[in-house]
Amino acid sequence: EVQLQASGGGLVQAGGSLRLSCSASGFRFDDYAIGWFRQAPGKEREGGSCISSTDGTTYYSDSVKGRFTISRDRTKNTVYLQMNNLRPEDTAVYYCARWPWAVVSDRLCKSGAAEHWGKGTLVTVSS
């Protein structure tokens, strides 16, 4: 069974940093691209950050580009999302998701049409 467990959320002041972790199990970690997305109350899911498993190519939505960094550690079957210079508008539940293939394009990342989704972790940024 594919499982994706997100953790690391919390309360942080604007301008601060957090690192989210997505622990993966139930599949061969090196074979699939993984992404992070977020959803604020009353809003659509957005803010994709995705990483391919083949060469580590990354893609970011415009709303997080330059502030967020996605990375993966194959020794721990974990994908991280380092979030810097956080803003109140970054407040949301953050989810990690797995694609059904190893490579994800910019267009696919922005679509958010991943195959498997984990439970989210709440990030709250105070002003």
Rosetta silent file (secondary structure, phi, psi, omega in degrees, C-alpha in Angstrom):
SEQUENCE: EVQLQASGGGLVQAGGSLRLSCSASGFRFDDYAIGWFRQAPGKEREGGSCISSTDGTTYYSDSVKGRFTISRDRTKNTVYLQMNNLRPEDTAVYYCARWPWAVVSDRLCKSGAAEHWGKGTLVTVSS
SCORE:     score description
SCORE:     0.000 S_00000001
   1 L     0.000  128.769  177.926    0.000    0.000    0.000 S_00000001
   2 L   -69.854  127.037  176.758    1.331    3.409   -0.993 S_00000001
   3 E  -132.040  136.104  177.656    1.733    5.629    2.048 S_00000001
   4 E  -131.534  116.890 -176.200    2.893    9.228    2.216 S_00000001
   5 E  -114.701  111.824  179.426    3.246   10.790    5.642 S_00000001
   6 E   -90.756  142.690  177.739    3.753   14.537    5.825 S_00000001
   7 E  -152.359  170.099  175.911    5.166   16.168    8.941 S_00000001
   8 L   105.023   -3.542  178.658    6.965   19.288   10.103 S_00000001
   9 L   -69.180  169.028  179.284    4.163   21.815   10.007 S_00000001
  10 E   167.643 -166.237 -179.635    3.607   24.368   12.726 S_00000001
  11 E  -102.627  130.717 -179.619    3.315   28.013   13.607 S_00000001
  12 E  -143.072  151.624  177.416    5.986   30.419   12.420 S_00000001
  13 E   -80.575  155.611  177.144    6.306   34.169   12.120 S_00000001
  14 L   -56.471  138.115 -176.454    6.462   35.887    8.781 S_00000001
  15 L    91.598  -11.278 -178.546    9.989   35.801    7.424 S_00000001
  16 L   -84.623 -174.692 -176.235   10.741   32.543    9.209 S_00000001
  17 L  -132.590  152.936  172.042   11.497   29.060    7.896 S_00000001
  18 E  -143.909  153.504  172.117   10.147   25.547    8.193 S_00000001
  19 E  -122.996  120.841  176.711   11.151   22.220    6.718 S_00000001
  20 E   -94.036  148.593  177.481    8.465   19.714    5.871 S_00000001
  21 E  -122.658  142.561  175.225    9.140   16.003    5.487 S_00000001
  22 E  -124.549  106.602 -179.554    7.273   13.436    3.420 S_00000001
  23 E   -90.492  123.384 -174.806    8.055    9.882    4.456 S_00000001
  24 E  -108.625  143.923  176.143    7.206    7.383    1.713 S_00000001
  25 E  -153.796  164.583  177.344    6.555    3.652    1.937 S_00000001
  26 L    87.283    5.102  177.340    4.842    0.852    0.059 S_00000001
  27 L  -157.502  167.616  179.586    6.570    1.460   -3.264 S_00000001
  28 L   -78.944  108.010 -170.893   10.026    1.728   -4.799 S_00000001
  29 H   -55.594  -38.190 -175.079   10.990    5.277   -3.916 S_00000001
  30 H   -72.673   -7.742 -173.921   13.445    5.745   -6.810 S_00000001
  31 H   -96.777   -2.593 -170.901   10.792    5.027   -9.447 S_00000001
  32 L  -136.946  140.768  172.179    8.396    7.900   -8.828 S_00000001
  33 L   -77.491  149.852 -178.830    8.302   11.661   -8.872 S_00000001
  34 E  -133.533  147.865  179.760    6.898   13.354   -5.796 S_00000001
  35 E  -137.196  162.971  173.473    5.452   16.782   -5.202 S_00000001
  36 E  -115.357  137.155  177.189    4.252   19.124   -2.479 S_00000001
  37 E  -136.958  167.200 -179.873    1.014   21.087   -2.778 S_00000001
  38 E  -140.826  158.165  177.781   -1.016   23.214   -0.444 S_00000001
  39 E  -145.194  119.195  176.604   -4.596   24.190    0.162 S_00000001
  40 L   -90.502  156.608 -179.896   -5.788   27.112    2.220 S_00000001
  41 L   -56.193  128.975  177.653   -9.337   27.230    3.640 S_00000001
  42 L    77.552    5.749 -178.544  -11.817   28.164    0.957 S_00000001
  43 L  -122.624  161.918  177.350   -9.220   28.073   -1.787 S_00000001
  44 L   -76.795  157.817  176.832   -8.207   25.640   -4.467 S_00000001
  45 L   -66.011  139.994 -179.076   -5.147   23.497   -4.145 S_00000001
  46 E  -161.604 -169.068  172.661   -2.056   25.167   -5.564 S_00000001
  47 E    74.092   38.928 -176.010    1.597   25.916   -4.971 S_00000001
  48 E   -67.363  136.461  169.500    3.162   22.830   -6.504 S_00000001
  49 E  -130.276  120.107 -171.430    6.788   21.940   -5.908 S_00000001
  50 E  -129.137  151.124  179.455    7.804   18.747   -7.688 S_00000001
  51 E  -138.031  128.768  176.505   10.909   16.622   -8.042 S_00000001
  52 L   -77.885  154.537 -177.500   11.622   13.889  -10.556 S_00000001
  53 L   -89.989  -17.648 -175.429   13.263   10.719   -9.324 S_00000001
  54 L   -72.921  -55.359 -176.758   15.618   10.191  -12.271 S_00000001
  55 L  -127.132    8.549  177.988   17.864   13.228  -12.064 S_00000001
  56 L    75.251   15.999  177.345   16.290   15.314   -9.325 S_00000001
  57 L   -60.309  136.945 -176.790   14.913   17.931  -11.705 S_00000001
  58 E  -119.082  154.704  175.145   12.629   20.296   -9.835 S_00000001
  59 E  -138.361  145.711 -178.529    9.716   22.540  -10.750 S_00000001
  60 E  -135.702  145.176  172.686    8.034   25.226   -8.700 S_00000001
  61 L   -72.952  158.592 -177.576    4.876   27.237   -8.993 S_00000001
  62 L   -60.856  -29.507 -175.527    5.336   30.986   -9.277 S_00000001
  63 L   -70.690  -19.190 -177.676    3.908   31.510   -5.804 S_00000001
  64 L  -121.718   -8.724 -176.488    6.756   29.643   -4.104 S_00000001
  65 L   -58.716  134.206  179.865    9.616   29.902   -6.576 S_00000001
  66 L    89.486  -14.141 -179.919   12.760   31.341   -5.050 S_00000001
  67 L  -117.513  -31.257 -178.036   11.604   30.692   -1.480 S_00000001
  68 E  -107.162  146.450  176.460   10.875   26.961   -1.375 S_00000001
  69 E  -134.127  125.341  176.731   13.265   24.115   -2.181 S_00000001
  70 E  -101.223  141.108  179.433   12.225   20.511   -2.696 S_00000001
  71 E  -148.893  164.431  179.790   14.736   17.702   -2.277 S_00000001
  72 E  -136.752  143.977  179.071   14.755   13.941   -1.817 S_00000001
  73 E  -119.594  104.916 -176.993   16.864   11.551    0.243 S_00000001
  74 L   -69.629  -21.967  178.466   16.763    8.050   -1.202 S_00000001
  75 L   -72.850  -21.005 -178.812   18.503    6.605    1.849 S_00000001
  76 L  -115.608    2.297 -176.503   15.548    7.672    3.985 S_00000001
  77 L    50.247   46.397 -174.113   12.740    7.408    1.394 S_00000001
  78 E  -134.322  140.391  173.929   11.893   10.982    2.266 S_00000001
  79 E  -114.000  135.143 -177.552   11.156   14.153    0.319 S_00000001
  80 E  -111.566  153.411  170.878   11.707   17.504    1.992 S_00000001
  81 E  -129.481  104.962  176.505   10.286   20.953    1.405 S_00000001
  82 E   -85.957  121.381 -176.809   12.468   23.719    2.793 S_00000001
  83 E  -116.710  117.002 -179.542   10.368   26.862    3.092 S_00000001
  84 L  -115.496  161.659  178.027   12.132   30.169    3.653 S_00000001
  85 L    49.539   51.440 -176.106   10.931   33.751    3.938 S_00000001
  86 L   -67.440  147.367 -178.631    7.447   32.559    4.787 S_00000001
  87 L  -121.389  156.312  177.373    4.501   34.881    4.317 S_00000001
  88 H   -54.775  -32.537 -179.852    1.029   34.874    5.888 S_00000001
  89 H   -72.859   -5.489  173.692   -0.383   33.858    2.504 S_00000001
  90 H   -83.294   -6.740  178.599    1.634   30.630    2.749 S_00000001
  91 L   -60.645  123.666 -176.212   -0.706   29.509    5.525 S_00000001
  92 E  -177.978  170.731  166.781   -2.312   26.250    4.374 S_00000001
  93 E   -89.406  128.463 -177.516   -2.412   22.506    4.797 S_00000001
  94 E  -103.584  132.350 -178.318    0.519   21.064    2.883 S_00000001
  95 E  -120.929  143.938  168.615    0.237   17.682    1.183 S_00000001
  96 E  -105.053  151.561 -173.811    2.779   15.459   -0.485 S_00000001
  97 E  -145.240  151.511  179.790    1.763   13.392   -3.464 S_00000001
  98 E  -111.684  136.466  176.391    3.218   10.737   -5.726 S_00000001
  99 L   -87.789  161.772 -179.783    3.032   10.708   -9.492 S_00000001
 100 L   -83.886   11.653  179.656    2.574    7.453  -11.430 S_00000001
 101 L  -149.820  174.557 -172.093    5.950    7.891  -13.160 S_00000001
 102 L   -83.099  -26.766 -174.084    9.520    8.982  -12.486 S_00000001
 103 L  -115.817  133.701  177.212    9.604   12.249  -14.405 S_00000001
 104 L  -124.011  134.538  179.945    7.258   15.170  -13.977 S_00000001
 105 L   -89.280  170.608  176.594    7.184   18.176  -16.263 S_00000001
 106 H   -59.138  -43.605 -178.834    6.473   21.742  -15.360 S_00000001
 107 H   -63.223  -42.865 -179.840    2.988   21.447  -16.875 S_00000001
 108 H   -67.601  -39.437  179.167    2.203   18.285  -14.936 S_00000001
 109 H   -60.528  -45.331 -178.892    3.476   19.752  -11.711 S_00000001
 110 H   -66.196  -27.603 -179.232    1.267   22.787  -12.115 S_00000001
 111 H   -70.647  -26.857 -178.353   -1.723   20.551  -12.882 S_00000001
 112 L    68.197   15.903 -174.690   -1.461   18.856   -9.484 S_00000001
 113 L   -87.406   57.173  177.936   -2.837   15.661  -11.033 S_00000001
 114 L   -77.629  166.256 -172.846   -0.806   13.275   -8.885 S_00000001
 115 L   -89.543  -45.148 -176.993   -1.868    9.693   -8.293 S_00000001
 116 E  -122.879  140.298 -178.116   -1.517    9.202   -4.542 S_00000001
 117 E  -126.141  140.976  174.595   -1.964   11.741   -1.781 S_00000001
 118 L   -97.031  176.265  173.701   -0.992   11.663    1.857 S_00000001
 119 E   -75.143  149.593 -172.343   -2.577   13.405    4.791 S_00000001
 120 L   -88.487  173.477  174.024   -1.471   16.965    5.156 S_00000001
 121 E  -129.065  135.218 -173.075    0.409   18.990    7.712 S_00000001
 122 E   -85.760  129.955  173.758   -0.743   22.448    8.729 S_00000001
 123 E  -115.670  125.241  178.931    1.525   25.450    8.296 S_00000001
 124 E  -122.031  124.183 -179.838    0.448   28.711    9.892 S_00000001
 125 E  -113.031  118.146 -178.805    2.392   31.907    9.253 S_00000001
 126 E   -92.654  149.168 -178.027    1.615   34.813   11.538 S_00000001
 127 L   -89.888    0.000    0.000    2.125   38.419   10.521 S_00000001
